[in-house]
Amino acid sequence: MQRLTVNRWILLPLLVAVPPSVSNGQPSQAASVTPVQVGSTAAEPASAVSTQKQPMPEELGDALVIHRRYQAAIAAYSKAQQKTAEIWNKMGIAYQMMFDSSDAMRCYKESLKLNPRNAQVVNNLATVYASLKMYGRADRLYRKALKLDPKSAVVLKNYGTNLLAEHKDKKGWRAYEQAVAIDPEIFADRGSPTVEDPSNVRVRGAMNYYMAAGCARAGNADCALKYLRLALDEGFTTRKKAASDSQFASLRDNPAFKELLAEQHK
């Protein structure tokens, strides 16, 4: 869910679950040849052109998504002879990356008509509602996705963020803990498509505070201090409360932690 730093806030985005062919910023084997063909102006021998395999619409769309040419990708996907559940999902992702919530929602719903038990698509539909601050609907969809795939770190991470937006802090943090237990790098930037979290300052402060606590428990002091500073800057907690929080006991002898707490006296 790319980590954006805006006005000293680290936003924890909603992660869109993508098919393997367009994930991690790398093309699939089937789509790997298409970037050479798309937009290429280099002259090629006629024999090479005549023998080169032309990409299928879905392969072409996948390659275009990798290069963030979302409108062109949608046009390519639309030319597929049969729109499968996967193609509808990919179209939804492309629309969502262009902030077209209405069409993204439509495509995800079409995908679910063909395959209603796909947890990734249910997650993606939930992220649309969450981006529109329709947290109740998103909440129900995340729970549905978790019934279909209880071990999805992506869904658990998104569900936790949604719970925090609903002021259900303890439940949100438990969801985060479960997500990190499954995938310790779930909050790392791995190039997956993300939707900016629309949460307010208080929710971002809560997320950063809980991330700080988790890092402290894992023994990662630098990570804990980074998120704690953000939580303090956002006014979620005070230095006095942070100093007395047992979750940060491992940091009490850390010079950087002491310096952070002492900044209030400057």
Secondary structure in CASP SS format (residue, H / E / C, confidence):
PFRMAT SS
TARGET T0000
AUTHOR 0000-0000-0000
METHOD secondary structure of the structure
MODEL  1
M C 1.00
Q C 1.00
R C 1.00
L E 1.00
T E 1.00
V E 1.00
N C 1.00
R C 1.00
W E 1.00
I E 1.00
L E 1.00
L C 1.00
P C 1.00
L E 1.00
L E 1.00
V C 1.00
A C 1.00
V C 1.00
P C 1.00
P H 1.00
S H 1.00
V H 1.00
S C 1.00
N C 1.00
G C 1.00
Q C 1.00
P C 1.00
S C 1.00
Q C 1.00
A C 1.00
A C 1.00
S C 1.00
V C 1.00
T H 1.00
P H 1.00
V H 1.00
Q H 1.00
V C 1.00
G C 1.00
S C 1.00
T C 1.00
A C 1.00
A C 1.00
E C 1.00
P C 1.00
A H 1.00
S H 1.00
A H 1.00
V H 1.00
S H 1.00
T H 1.00
Q C 1.00
K C 1.00
Q C 1.00
P C 1.00
M C 1.00
P H 1.00
E H 1.00
E H 1.00
L H 1.00
G H 1.00
D H 1.00
A H 1.00
L H 1.00
V H 1.00
I H 1.00
H C 1.00
R C 1.00
R C 1.00
Y H 1.00
Q H 1.00
A H 1.00
A H 1.00
I H 1.00
A H 1.00
A H 1.00
Y H 1.00
S H 1.00
K C 1.00
A C 1.00
Q C 1.00
Q C 1.00
K C 1.00
T C 1.00
A H 1.00
E H 1.00
I H 1.00
W H 1.00
N H 1.00
K H 1.00
M H 1.00
G H 1.00
I H 1.00
A H 1.00
Y H 1.00
Q H 1.00
M H 1.00
M C 1.00
F C 1.00
D C 1.00
S H 1.00
S H 1.00
D H 1.00
A H 1.00
M H 1.00
R H 1.00
C H 1.00
Y H 1.00
K H 1.00
E H 1.00
S H 1.00
L H 1.00
K H 1.00
L H 1.00
N C 1.00
P C 1.00
R C 1.00
N C 1.00
A H 1.00
Q H 1.00
V H 1.00
V H 1.00
N H 1.00
N H 1.00
L H 1.00
A H 1.00
T H 1.00
V H 1.00
Y H 1.00
A H 1.00
S H 1.00
L C 1.00
K C 1.00
M C 1.00
Y H 1.00
G H 1.00
R H 1.00
A H 1.00
D H 1.00
R H 1.00
L H 1.00
Y H 1.00
R H 1.00
K H 1.00
A H 1.00
L H 1.00
K H 1.00
L H 1.00
D C 1.00
P C 1.00
K C 1.00
S C 1.00
A H 1.00
V H 1.00
V H 1.00
L H 1.00
K H 1.00
N H 1.00
Y H 1.00
G H 1.00
T H 1.00
N H 1.00
L H 1.00
L H 1.00
A H 1.00
E C 1.00
H C 1.00
K C 1.00
D H 1.00
K H 1.00
K H 1.00
G H 1.00
W H 1.00
R H 1.00
A H 1.00
Y H 1.00
E H 1.00
Q H 1.00
A H 1.00
V H 1.00
A H 1.00
I H 1.00
D C 1.00
P C 1.00
E C 1.00
I C 1.00
F C 1.00
A C 1.00
D C 1.00
R C 1.00
G C 1.00
S C 1.00
P C 1.00
T E 1.00
V E 1.00
E C 1.00
D C 1.00
P C 1.00
S C 1.00
N C 1.00
V H 1.00
R H 1.00
V H 1.00
R H 1.00
G H 1.00
A H 1.00
M H 1.00
N H 1.00
Y H 1.00
Y H 1.00
M H 1.00
A H 1.00
A H 1.00
G H 1.00
C H 1.00
A H 1.00
R H 1.00
A C 1.00
G C 1.00
N C 1.00
A H 1.00
D H 1.00
C H 1.00
A H 1.00
L H 1.00
K H 1.00
Y H 1.00
L H 1.00
R H 1.00
L H 1.00
A H 1.00
L H 1.00
D H 1.00
E C 1.00
G C 1.00
F C 1.00
T C 1.00
T C 1.00
R H 1.00
K H 1.00
K H 1.00
A H 1.00
A H 1.00
S H 1.00
D C 1.00
S H 1.00
Q H 1.00
F H 1.00
A H 1.00
S H 1.00
L H 1.00
R C 1.00
D C 1.00
N C 1.00
P H 1.00
A H 1.00
F H 1.00
K H 1.00
E H 1.00
L H 1.00
L H 1.00
A H 1.00
E H 1.00
Q H 1.00
H H 1.00
K C 1.00
END
